Amino acid sequence: MSKTLALIHTSMVFINKETLMQDLFKEIMPEVRLINIVDDSLLSDTMSLGHVPQSCIDRMCHYVEAAEQTGADAILSLCSSLGPAIDVARERVSIPVIKIDDAMTQAAVEKGSRIGVMATVKTTLDPTIALLQQKAQATNKSIHILPALVEGAFERLIKGEKDLHDSMVTTQAESIKDQVDTLVFAQASMTRLAPGISDQTALPVFTSPRLGIEYVNQVLNTL
């Protein structure tokens, strides 16, 4: 019997059109039934306040509980910024609740010691850094993390100015390449730039989509 995975979105990006993420789901888990739960106010409210407010934590808990009630075998949160809300919400249900960044941060810690964390949304930085620190502590590894916020790039992307967004991210990566041995892209929206930036900087670049979905598939296969 096929498994069911509930996806919790805080953006319409992966719902409105064919995307890399949708292609990966089809490739990696074609037999898995996907349920989409979307509330794009979660991210906008968090971004406007600069932190995850209690109201967003409460709503995320509601969505996670609702996902379990649909009969889902597991839940995947696709938003890095709402990571702190997932930490609370996963305690409310009996099924696995996975962050899209769980596998990426684990892989980055295994590879690097001086990790540059790049983001275009400020509220994504702290949750990603916290995950990296958790993974490092679990393996007793000492790491140094360099946050790198590409201010204004996400707004450019939302406005459809993709080329400017890409140029801003690439320039930032180039500016920090000598200070780190590994790069982490804290948002799935930056994933398509990873191969080019890895070539340009000669650094490994870790992104969440493929690693995250492969990990979720492994979890589903154990249930």
ABEGO torsion letter per residue (X at the ends): XBBBBBBBBABAAAAABBBAAAAAAAAABAABBBBBBBBAAAAAAAAAAGBBBAAAAAAAAAAAAAAAAAGBABBBBABAAAAAAAAAAAAABABBBBBAAAAAAAAAAAABABBBBBBABAAAAAAAAAAAAAAAAAAGBBBBBBBBBBBGAAAAAAAGBAAAAAAAAAAAAAAAAAABABBBBABAAAAAAAAAAAAAAGBBBBBAAAAAAAAAAAAAAAX
